Amino acid sequence: MLKMNRYFKLFFHRIANDLKQKELLPLKLLFFMHSSTILVLYPYLTIHMRELGINVEETAIMSAVTPAVAILMPPLAGMVADKIGNFRVLLSAFSIVGGGSALLLLLVPVGRLTVTFPEKLIFGLRCESDPVLSLHQEFPCKPINSDHILDIELQLETCGVACQSSLTKDQSRSLLVAPSYEIQVLEVDTNDITTYTFKTAVSNETMSNITVFLRNRKILKNLEQYPSVIRKLSKHTYFFPADHLYTFFCNGSNCSVGKMSEHPEQQGLSNTFRSGVFLKLLERKDFEENLQLYKMEYIGSSSDLICTDPDNEIITVNASVNMDGVNTSLNLEPCARTCLVTGSRKRLCQNAKTTIELDTSLTFWSYLSIRVFVGIISGTSFAMFEGAVIAILREHKADYGLQRIYATIGGMISSPISGWMIDYASKGKSYTDFRPIFFLYAGLKFISGILMLFINLRFKKAAVSVISDVLTVLRKLEMIALLMSCVVLGCAWGFIESFLFWLLDDLGASKSLMGLTVTVGGLVGIPLLVLSGPIVKRLGHANVIFIGFIFYAIRLMGYSLLYNPWLCLVFEAMESITFGLSFTAAVTYAAKLSTVTTDTSIQGMLGGLYYGVGKGIGSLVGGYLIHPIGIRHTFQLFSGTTLVIGMVYFGFYHVYMKKHPSQGTDITKKDSTHSPKMEKKAVDETTDFHLDPPVVYEDAMCNPAYETTEVEDEPTETISANEDSKVNSH
């Protein structure tokens, strides 16, 4: 309990002391704005691409190419910034241009149209020695199983006559909206003709309402006025309802489509009944008529069905149609008694929707071009921003983790707000409206650009030989291992960033829930960021990065097992470790291994490898694996790979790198001039910094903004007997 109280005191003590540094307040505000801006838009770009009809493979390519192309700019921008020294105007310009260019994504047209078929199939039921269901393939049905009898619940809608006739397109369109028609029945035995007149309840306006057009979707609906609408049952077959004239009867196994007046003692089949249907082999005429036929094997408890039609009558239909303002009479024959029944599409068909490609090339290349441009601008801005942060922290001996708290708070607030804005703007619309978050992103970018003009970088000296200084830092084995680990961690982060919301979208999660995922990770992450200095000091940079590997593996495996989207919040809480803590350790580790004049270049390279190369590889590989093995197995594969590589990094560090440490510089050390003697002494003191005693100055290397009270409270825990002797020798 006493130890817990001490950690609480340390927690608030570090925050309070950091807030006393007034010169860091603009930096905190910039961290808040910078993170708010990114998390307003970037988490939702994947589902925005999906809304435009960009498929998973194309999404993977974009998510890979965009950072891969943009990777060149952050290191170059970092070198330019190091060469300039005070680069705040350039940083501000990149921020403002990045916000404005993102609005161009709203101009990208939809590339694919998703067509959703009606939920019910409409069959024509007729007699051909046995009952047969004919399905017009106007909305193609891919059969679920062609080798077995499928049980389906059918609804008897109406009965009438179906006539075959080869009409022109204009005649066909006019017939379907004819106001009335006559059915003539000739009794062959008596030569009597009976005429029945029927009126329809359909118009051109009614016909247009059966298709709902949305921004990227088209929803098809059945015209459900079954007893009063003329409709097509095949390419050349037209159905004319004759409600209350015909119905479908079954007496045991004997069935027929008969006149109600002929069977007063019998009742027609119940409106809803179960039947077993079997896919029939098609003849040539069926292919020509674009039909799919099913034989009815049983109805209810009756099997071995027999269905007969009377052969002593001739049925014709006469319809008056209006063609180009002229009334014309159309005669259709031969006709046969037929009923309409409906059944669930999902019981017989594998496909509930289809995709129509519009101009996919235009959508893909325009979106990719804009994303690459935005990525270059944003990547450059990020590299320069991180360089500015490190420069300011060195100048004021401040803690990087404590500044990142405000970035976390910014993301916690902005991401759920943007999710709520999307849900609110999409209310009442049958598509997702992303426009509010694009405008919010541009506005926040503009404000950030203005704020960047007020940061003080006058103290930052211009580098004399940037390239040679950077190459010197890159020769360090620890730096190489760190950059490689950032690529792998970036792969895991990039895959989650690109396809977690895709998975949640499949699970039916709201955009508000998606935004809440960032808030949960931020809430848990704040304590870790506050204590990141002591944690890194106690465990070491490499060990903290390894913990990031472990928790990435746990997160990825957890997502693969999700079926309730709300449970993702459990694993999103771990982002405080995988990204917040481990990336903070990586940034401070890189700063520790670099020099004052190479800070921006190295941070640009680190960010480029993490957010660029790593994210690109993770998005590309993950996107192409989703189609063949499924999104859940892809998450599992990434989990296993991340765990294995993390263990390799951990083992290599402890077996080799820890015993052969690279020389480093303190992240808080100012750029000052030393005499050769002092420089030699500095080299001697940092040659084996893993083993040096944690006196106040050296301990600040692992713990920026280090306070002496943290050592004084725990002298026995931080200085061993052997190290104490080394202190005395100094």
MISE-557164 format. One line per field, with one value per residue (C-alpha): residue number from 1; residue in three letters; x, y, z. Coordinates in steps of 0.05 Angstrom, whole numbers. Example, Ala and Ser with C-alpha at 12.3 -4.5 7.8 and 13.67 -1.06 7.14 Angstrom:
BEGIN
i <- [1_2]
aa <- [ala_ser]
x <- [246_273]
y <- [-90_-21]
z <- [156_143]
// end
This chain:
BEGIN
i <- [1_2_3_4_5_6_7_8_9_10_11_12_13_14_15_16_17_18_19_20_21_22_23_24_25_26_27_28_29_30_31_32_33_34_35_36_37_38_39_40_41_42_43_44_45_46_47_48_49_50_51_52_53_54_55_56_57_58_59_60_61_62_63_64_65_66_67_68_69_70_71_72_73_74_75_76_77_78_79_80_81_82_83_84_85_86_87_88_89_90_91_92_93_94_95_96_97_98_99_100_101_102_103_104_105_106_107_108_109_110_111_112_113_114_115_116_117_118_119_120_121_122_123_124_125_126_127_128_129_130_131_132_133_134_135_136_137_138_139_140_141_142_143_144_145_146_147_148_149_150_151_152_153_154_155_156_157_158_159_160_161_162_163_164_165_166_167_168_169_170_171_172_173_174_175_176_177_178_179_180_181_182_183_184_185_186_187_188_189_190_191_192_193_194_195_196_197_198_199_200_201_202_203_204_205_206_207_208_209_210_211_212_213_214_215_216_217_218_219_220_221_222_223_224_225_226_227_228_229_230_231_232_233_234_235_236_237_238_239_240_241_242_243_244_245_246_247_248_249_250_251_252_253_254_255_256_257_258_259_260_261_262_263_264_265_266_267_268_269_270_271_272_273_274_275_276_277_278_279_280_281_282_283_284_285_286_287_288_289_290_291_292_293_294_295_296_297_298_299_300_301_302_303_304_305_306_307_308_309_310_311_312_313_314_315_316_317_318_319_320_321_322_323_324_325_326_327_328_329_330_331_332_333_334_335_336_337_338_339_340_341_342_343_344_345_346_347_348_349_350_351_352_353_354_355_356_357_358_359_360_361_362_363_364_365_366_367_368_369_370_371_372_373_374_375_376_377_378_379_380_381_382_383_384_385_386_387_388_389_390_391_392_393_394_395_396_397_398_399_400_401_402_403_404_405_406_407_408_409_410_411_412_413_414_415_416_417_418_419_420_421_422_423_424_425_426_427_428_429_430_431_432_433_434_435_436_437_438_439_440_441_442_443_444_445_446_447_448_449_450_451_452_453_454_455_456_457_458_459_460_461_462_463_464_465_466_467_468_469_470_471_472_473_474_475_476_477_478_479_480_481_482_483_484_485_486_487_488_489_490_491_492_493_494_495_496_497_498_499_500_501_502_503_504_505_506_507_508_509_510_511_512_513_514_515_516_517_518_519_520_521_522_523_524_525_526_527_528_529_530_531_532_533_534_535_536_537_538_539_540_541_542_543_544_545_546_547_548_549_550_551_552_553_554_555_556_557_558_559_560_561_562_563_564_565_566_567_568_569_570_571_572_573_574_575_576_577_578_579_580_581_582_583_584_585_586_587_588_589_590_591_592_593_594_595_596_597_598_599_600_601_602_603_604_605_606_607_608_609_610_611_612_613_614_615_616_617_618_619_620_621_622_623_624_625_626_627_628_629_630_631_632_633_634_635_636_637_638_639_640_641_642_643_644_645_646_647_648_649_650_651_652_653_654_655_656_657_658_659_660_661_662_663_664_665_666_667_668_669_670_671_672_673_674_675_676_677_678_679_680_681_682_683_684_685_686_687_688_689_690_691_692_693_694_695_696_697_698_699_700_701_702_703_704_705_706_707_708_709_710_711_712_713_714_715_716_717_718_719_720_721_722_723_724_725_726_727_728_729_730]
aa <- [met_leu_lys_met_asn_arg_tyr_phe_lys_leu_phe_phe_his_arg_ile_ala_asn_asp_leu_lys_gln_lys_glu_leu_leu_pro_leu_lys_leu_leu_phe_phe_met_his_ser_ser_thr_ile_leu_val_leu_tyr_pro_tyr_leu_thr_ile_his_met_arg_glu_leu_gly_ile_asn_val_glu_glu_thr_ala_ile_met_ser_ala_val_thr_pro_ala_val_ala_ile_leu_met_pro_pro_leu_ala_gly_met_val_ala_asp_lys_ile_gly_asn_phe_arg_val_leu_leu_ser_ala_phe_ser_ile_val_gly_gly_gly_ser_ala_leu_leu_leu_leu_leu_val_pro_val_gly_arg_leu_thr_val_thr_phe_pro_glu_lys_leu_ile_phe_gly_leu_arg_cys_glu_ser_asp_pro_val_leu_ser_leu_his_gln_glu_phe_pro_cys_lys_pro_ile_asn_ser_asp_his_ile_leu_asp_ile_glu_leu_gln_leu_glu_thr_cys_gly_val_ala_cys_gln_ser_ser_leu_thr_lys_asp_gln_ser_arg_ser_leu_leu_val_ala_pro_ser_tyr_glu_ile_gln_val_leu_glu_val_asp_thr_asn_asp_ile_thr_thr_tyr_thr_phe_lys_thr_ala_val_ser_asn_glu_thr_met_ser_asn_ile_thr_val_phe_leu_arg_asn_arg_lys_ile_leu_lys_asn_leu_glu_gln_tyr_pro_ser_val_ile_arg_lys_leu_ser_lys_his_thr_tyr_phe_phe_pro_ala_asp_his_leu_tyr_thr_phe_phe_cys_asn_gly_ser_asn_cys_ser_val_gly_lys_met_ser_glu_his_pro_glu_gln_gln_gly_leu_ser_asn_thr_phe_arg_ser_gly_val_phe_leu_lys_leu_leu_glu_arg_lys_asp_phe_glu_glu_asn_leu_gln_leu_tyr_lys_met_glu_tyr_ile_gly_ser_ser_ser_asp_leu_ile_cys_thr_asp_pro_asp_asn_glu_ile_ile_thr_val_asn_ala_ser_val_asn_met_asp_gly_val_asn_thr_ser_leu_asn_leu_glu_pro_cys_ala_arg_thr_cys_leu_val_thr_gly_ser_arg_lys_arg_leu_cys_gln_asn_ala_lys_thr_thr_ile_glu_leu_asp_thr_ser_leu_thr_phe_trp_ser_tyr_leu_ser_ile_arg_val_phe_val_gly_ile_ile_ser_gly_thr_ser_phe_ala_met_phe_glu_gly_ala_val_ile_ala_ile_leu_arg_glu_his_lys_ala_asp_tyr_gly_leu_gln_arg_ile_tyr_ala_thr_ile_gly_gly_met_ile_ser_ser_pro_ile_ser_gly_trp_met_ile_asp_tyr_ala_ser_lys_gly_lys_ser_tyr_thr_asp_phe_arg_pro_ile_phe_phe_leu_tyr_ala_gly_leu_lys_phe_ile_ser_gly_ile_leu_met_leu_phe_ile_asn_leu_arg_phe_lys_lys_ala_ala_val_ser_val_ile_ser_asp_val_leu_thr_val_leu_arg_lys_leu_glu_met_ile_ala_leu_leu_met_ser_cys_val_val_leu_gly_cys_ala_trp_gly_phe_ile_glu_ser_phe_leu_phe_trp_leu_leu_asp_asp_leu_gly_ala_ser_lys_ser_leu_met_gly_leu_thr_val_thr_val_gly_gly_leu_val_gly_ile_pro_leu_leu_val_leu_ser_gly_pro_ile_val_lys_arg_leu_gly_his_ala_asn_val_ile_phe_ile_gly_phe_ile_phe_tyr_ala_ile_arg_leu_met_gly_tyr_ser_leu_leu_tyr_asn_pro_trp_leu_cys_leu_val_phe_glu_ala_met_glu_ser_ile_thr_phe_gly_leu_ser_phe_thr_ala_ala_val_thr_tyr_ala_ala_lys_leu_ser_thr_val_thr_thr_asp_thr_ser_ile_gln_gly_met_leu_gly_gly_leu_tyr_tyr_gly_val_gly_lys_gly_ile_gly_ser_leu_val_gly_gly_tyr_leu_ile_his_pro_ile_gly_ile_arg_his_thr_phe_gln_leu_phe_ser_gly_thr_thr_leu_val_ile_gly_met_val_tyr_phe_gly_phe_tyr_his_val_tyr_met_lys_lys_his_pro_ser_gln_gly_thr_asp_ile_thr_lys_lys_asp_ser_thr_his_ser_pro_lys_met_glu_lys_lys_ala_val_asp_glu_thr_thr_asp_phe_his_leu_asp_pro_pro_val_val_tyr_glu_asp_ala_met_cys_asn_pro_ala_tyr_glu_thr_thr_glu_val_glu_asp_glu_pro_thr_glu_thr_ile_ser_ala_asn_glu_asp_ser_lys_val_asn_ser_his]
x <- [0_58_90_24_18_89_72_10_52_103_47_19_87_114_52_55_129_121_64_110_152_112_155_128_54_54_85_29_-24_9_11_-63_-80_-34_-63_-134_-126_-98_-149_-208_-197_-145_-180_-240_-204_-209_-285_-288_-253_-302_-359_-330_-331_-256_-247_-202_-145_-145_-149_-88_-50_-68_-51_17_35_15_64_116_119_115_173_224_200_205_280_294_250_287_354_329_301_367_403_356_354_293_242_176_150_162_128_68_62_62_8_-39_-28_-40_-107_-131_-108_-147_-212_-197_-216_-288_-286_-268_-326_-357_-322_-368_-442_-467_-534_-576_-627_-698_-704_-759_-757_-819_-835_-885_-920_-947_-964_-920_-941_-914_-913_-856_-829_-799_-753_-738_-663_-674_-640_-591_-595_-534_-563_-539_-539_-559_-553_-602_-675_-681_-737_-768_-829_-870_-924_-982_-992_-1043_-1061_-1077_-1050_-981_-975_-917_-906_-847_-857_-812_-781_-830_-889_-864_-855_-925_-957_-928_-964_-1028_-1089_-1132_-1134_-1184_-1175_-1215_-1226_-1251_-1282_-1263_-1318_-1375_-1342_-1363_-1321_-1319_-1287_-1260_-1239_-1187_-1158_-1086_-1058_-991_-962_-894_-885_-899_-849_-795_-803_-779_-707_-675_-612_-561_-492_-456_-513_-575_-628_-678_-748_-803_-866_-912_-982_-986_-1062_-1063_-997_-975_-904_-853_-839_-786_-756_-820_-871_-920_-964_-1035_-1066_-1137_-1150_-1212_-1215_-1159_-1123_-1076_-1109_-1079_-1120_-1068_-1016_-1060_-1051_-1076_-1086_-1162_-1221_-1250_-1320_-1301_-1283_-1333_-1326_-1250_-1209_-1146_-1078_-1061_-1027_-964_-938_-872_-845_-783_-754_-700_-662_-682_-637_-652_-670_-648_-714_-705_-636_-664_-719_-668_-703_-683_-731_-745_-787_-832_-818_-868_-918_-930_-935_-955_-902_-900_-940_-980_-1002_-1047_-1076_-1141_-1129_-1199_-1191_-1154_-1136_-1118_-1106_-1123_-1092_-1101_-1035_-1013_-953_-929_-998_-1035_-1079_-1061_-1089_-1041_-1064_-1022_-1026_-1017_-1032_-1034_-1060_-1004_-996_-946_-910_-854_-798_-737_-677_-627_-657_-642_-589_-517_-516_-555_-521_-475_-426_-429_-364_-368_-302_-259_-194_-214_-234_-172_-120_-152_-159_-88_-58_-91_-73_0_3_-31_15_77_55_32_94_138_99_104_179_191_143_178_244_219_192_259_297_252_257_332_333_288_306_233_199_174_122_92_82_49_-5_-37_-34_-71_-124_-133_-145_-192_-235_-232_-241_-308_-332_-316_-351_-412_-410_-410_-469_-507_-494_-514_-579_-638_-590_-578_-504_-448_-434_-361_-360_-362_-297_-260_-279_-262_-194_-179_-199_-157_-97_-103_-106_-46_-7_-20_1_66_87_91_139_210_264_315_362_367_432_437_477_542_546_478_489_555_526_466_508_551_489_462_526_506_481_429_401_396_360_314_295_282_238_199_186_156_116_93_69_25_0_-12_-54_-96_-103_-125_-171_-196_-252_-265_-276_-319_-360_-373_-396_-445_-408_-430_-381_-390_-363_-305_-288_-294_-239_-188_-217_-210_-138_-123_-154_-111_-51_-47_-18_33_55_62_105_140_205_211_185_237_290_273_262_305_285_293_252_195_196_193_132_101_113_78_17_10_7_-47_-87_-85_-106_-162_-191_-192_-239_-288_-362_-389_-359_-362_-311_-259_-253_-217_-162_-162_-142_-77_-59_-33_24_32_33_35_89_130_132_151_208_228_228_270_315_328_340_388_428_429_459_432_445_412_350_300_332_332_262_239_271_240_171_180_197_141_85_111_147_118_47_53_78_25_-31_-9_5_-56_-102_-80_-86_-157_-188_-158_-155_-206_-198_-198_-142_-102_-105_-81_-24_-1_-6_40_90_95_106_162_200_192_225_282_293_291_340_388_388_405_454_494_473_470_541_565_526_530_552_494_478_430_363_366_437_443_485_544_617_668_742_777_791_718_697_744_716_645_663_694_632_584_625_588_525_487_532_542_513_445_469_422_453_463_395_362_384_332_285_278_259_288_280_331_277_264_334_334_270_299_374_380_337_374_448_480_542_586_558_567_641_644_611_664_719_693]
y <- [0_46_32_46_113_130_116_160_216_206_207_275_302_292_324_384_396_390_441_491_495_550_550_480_501_516_447_414_452_431_358_363_394_349_284_311_327_259_218_258_230_175_118_126_129_53_52_116_78_21_70_92_20_8_-66_-98_-112_-40_-15_-57_-27_44_32_4_51_115_109_74_132_183_149_189_256_252_236_289_339_322_335_401_421_404_445_505_501_546_514_534_572_511_467_513_515_439_433_481_452_381_401_434_377_325_359_335_264_287_297_224_190_123_66_8_3_-51_-78_-112_-161_-166_-210_-252_-293_-292_-359_-379_-443_-486_-558_-603_-672_-649_-579_-536_-470_-425_-369_-312_-296_-222_-218_-277_-331_-374_-439_-459_-534_-567_-639_-640_-624_-557_-543_-474_-437_-411_-358_-364_-293_-298_-339_-321_-338_-335_-320_-326_-273_-242_-168_-110_-71_-14_-62_-98_-33_-9_-76_-76_-11_-26_0_-62_-128_-183_-258_-300_-373_-417_-484_-532_-581_-531_-476_-426_-364_-330_-262_-234_-161_-138_-71_-60_-16_3_63_88_122_57_20_71_61_-11_13_55_92_112_142_76_26_6_-31_-71_-84_-130_-98_-127_-112_-185_-189_-127_-121_-149_-176_-216_-288_-299_-266_-275_-295_-246_-260_-232_-240_-266_-260_-299_-336_-387_-417_-474_-538_-601_-662_-708_-717_-692_-618_-569_-495_-494_-448_-433_-444_-514_-536_-505_-562_-554_-498_-474_-487_-447_-381_-405_-475_-514_-550_-588_-565_-595_-559_-586_-595_-541_-551_-504_-465_-453_-423_-379_-356_-341_-388_-430_-488_-525_-589_-591_-658_-650_-601_-605_-680_-700_-727_-760_-701_-702_-637_-634_-577_-582_-593_-574_-499_-445_-382_-315_-246_-180_-116_-44_-6_65_70_140_169_117_63_-5_-74_-131_-204_-255_-331_-387_-378_-427_-425_-403_-380_-334_-357_-323_-351_-328_-314_-335_-405_-420_-369_-358_-286_-231_-176_-163_-109_-66_-33_39_75_38_63_135_123_83_128_194_170_141_205_249_201_199_275_281_227_263_329_296_252_312_352_294_287_361_364_306_339_404_367_332_398_434_376_377_452_450_380_359_291_265_219_276_317_258_257_317_282_224_270_302_235_214_274_282_210_196_266_251_183_217_270_215_179_245_268_199_197_190_174_104_117_140_215_229_302_332_299_322_394_387_357_415_466_435_430_505_522_476_512_579_554_526_597_612_556_579_543_600_561_504_511_491_428_434_364_331_270_249_260_217_162_161_150_96_55_39_-33_-13_40_-11_-61_-6_16_-57_-68_-5_-34_-97_-59_-13_-74_-95_-24_-13_-76_-58_14_-8_-67_-64_-15_-59_-118_-76_-51_-124_-137_-79_-30_42_98_124_58_62_131_106_55_112_142_76_67_139_133_73_104_168_137_98_161_199_143_126_157_115_53_60_75_13_-36_-7_17_-51_-88_-38_-46_-122_-114_-76_-137_-182_-139_-130_-205_-208_-153_-184_-252_-220_-184_-249_-279_-221_-230_-175_-109_-78_-128_-94_-41_-93_-100_-27_-12_-48_5_45_-5_-25_47_96_65_25_81_131_84_79_155_168_109_139_208_177_143_205_274_344_360_296_294_314_269_208_221_229_163_128_156_139_67_59_97_88_23_-16_7_-3_-75_-92_-62_-94_-164_-163_-139_-193_-247_-229_-254_-324_-340_-293_-232_-271_-319_-259_-227_-292_-298_-227_-244_-304_-269_-208_-253_-293_-231_-197_-257_-255_-181_-193_-250_-213_-153_-192_-240_-189_-115_-107_-132_-87_-21_37_105_153_224_250_272_331_350_419_435_467_476_433_433_370_350_356_318_261_259_258_199_162_173_148_89_40_77_13_2_75_94_129_195_252_274_206_181_236_199_146_191_261_315_270_296_284_265_202_177_202_164_98_98_23_5_46_41_-26_-35_-44_18_58_42_68_134_143_129_188]
z <- [0_17_-50_-86_-50_-72_-145_-139_-110_-165_-218_-196_-177_-248_-280_-233_-244_-319_-319_-284_-347_-381_-443_-458_-458_-533_-545_-504_-544_-609_-587_-570_-638_-678_-650_-653_-726_-746_-707_-733_-803_-812_-774_-820_-887_-897_-891_-933_-989_-979_-987_-1054_-1079_-1070_-1055_-1003_-1051_-1076_-1005_-988_-1048_-1028_-955_-977_-1035_-999_-941_-985_-1034_-978_-941_-980_-956_-879_-878_-932_-896_-831_-864_-893_-825_-791_-844_-834_-759_-745_-792_-760_-821_-865_-814_-812_-888_-894_-841_-875_-945_-918_-890_-954_-999_-959_-981_-1052_-1030_-1028_-1104_-1119_-1155_-1135_-1172_-1158_-1148_-1100_-1123_-1069_-1094_-1065_-1003_-1035_-1099_-1144_-1176_-1229_-1206_-1263_-1277_-1320_-1297_-1230_-1198_-1225_-1200_-1253_-1231_-1279_-1275_-1280_-1212_-1219_-1166_-1154_-1125_-1055_-1070_-1134_-1109_-1051_-1038_-1004_-955_-964_-938_-996_-998_-1048_-1072_-1129_-1190_-1263_-1332_-1363_-1438_-1485_-1537_-1574_-1563_-1579_-1522_-1531_-1533_-1471_-1432_-1452_-1434_-1363_-1348_-1386_-1347_-1361_-1398_-1417_-1407_-1457_-1443_-1500_-1479_-1535_-1519_-1521_-1562_-1508_-1497_-1429_-1422_-1356_-1350_-1299_-1281_-1259_-1204_-1233_-1268_-1293_-1225_-1188_-1232_-1216_-1141_-1143_-1148_-1094_-1118_-1066_-1072_-1079_-1076_-1113_-1074_-1115_-1091_-1115_-1143_-1090_-1117_-1138_-1151_-1195_-1233_-1300_-1295_-1334_-1314_-1367_-1427_-1468_-1416_-1383_-1323_-1318_-1249_-1245_-1171_-1145_-1212_-1203_-1144_-1129_-1103_-1074_-1055_-1025_-1078_-1135_-1148_-1200_-1216_-1221_-1221_-1154_-1182_-1205_-1134_-1087_-1038_-1033_-1006_-1039_-1010_-948_-965_-930_-938_-936_-996_-1016_-1082_-1127_-1182_-1250_-1310_-1361_-1434_-1489_-1488_-1413_-1425_-1480_-1433_-1378_-1330_-1270_-1255_-1190_-1183_-1122_-1088_-1032_-1004_-930_-915_-986_-1033_-1102_-1128_-1192_-1224_-1286_-1327_-1366_-1440_-1463_-1462_-1500_-1463_-1495_-1467_-1500_-1472_-1494_-1490_-1505_-1551_-1570_-1554_-1597_-1565_-1592_-1577_-1562_-1566_-1529_-1536_-1519_-1445_-1386_-1316_-1269_-1197_-1165_-1102_-1063_-1021_-983_-1027_-975_-972_-1046_-1068_-1048_-1073_-1039_-1079_-1137_-1157_-1219_-1239_-1262_-1275_-1226_-1256_-1247_-1175_-1158_-1189_-1168_-1096_-1096_-1125_-1073_-1016_-1038_-1040_-972_-946_-970_-939_-874_-869_-879_-828_-778_-786_-776_-718_-682_-696_-666_-605_-592_-602_-552_-502_-506_-495_-434_-408_-412_-414_-481_-449_-408_-472_-507_-454_-488_-555_-523_-493_-561_-595_-539_-552_-627_-651_-617_-637_-710_-704_-675_-731_-784_-751_-743_-815_-841_-802_-850_-908_-933_-941_-896_-900_-885_-905_-835_-813_-876_-863_-789_-808_-855_-802_-747_-795_-809_-734_-721_-776_-745_-675_-703_-720_-645_-625_-609_-649_-650_-605_-656_-694_-767_-781_-819_-849_-841_-885_-854_-784_-800_-831_-767_-725_-773_-765_-694_-687_-635_-682_-739_-693_-668_-738_-759_-698_-716_-786_-755_-703_-759_-798_-739_-728_-802_-809_-749_-772_-841_-826_-754_-773_-835_-788_-740_-800_-819_-748_-752_-706_-707_-725_-654_-627_-675_-648_-577_-588_-589_-525_-487_-509_-489_-419_-403_-436_-396_-332_-374_-410_-344_-316_-382_-358_-295_-333_-388_-336_-296_-354_-409_-478_-513_-460_-465_-541_-532_-487_-546_-590_-538_-532_-607_-612_-559_-592_-661_-634_-593_-653_-693_-641_-638_-654_-609_-634_-564_-539_-583_-528_-484_-535_-554_-482_-497_-549_-490_-488_-561_-586_-529_-486_-537_-589_-535_-517_-590_-599_-537_-554_-623_-592_-543_-598_-643_-636_-629_-703_-729_-685_-739_-791_-746_-721_-793_-810_-750_-766_-839_-825_-773_-807_-878_-893_-835_-846_-921_-914_-862_-903_-969_-943_-898_-952_-1000_-948_-928_-993_-994_-919_-888_-844_-778_-800_-825_-757_-726_-776_-760_-686_-691_-736_-690_-629_-663_-688_-620_-586_-637_-622_-547_-551_-597_-552_-488_-521_-561_-561_-486_-481_-539_-528_-576_-554_-544_-524_-473_-502_-455_-470_-502_-562_-528_-545_-508_-506_-534_-463_-443_-506_-488_-418_-446_-490_-432_-390_-444_-470_-426_-409_-394_-335_-313_-245_-250_-224_-239_-305_-336_-312_-351_-414_-401_-363_-393_-343_-289_-219_-164_-115_-155_-139_-68_-52_-75_-67_-55_-114_-165_-144_-132_-88_-149_-183_-119_-120_-191_-169_-115_-166_-208]
// end
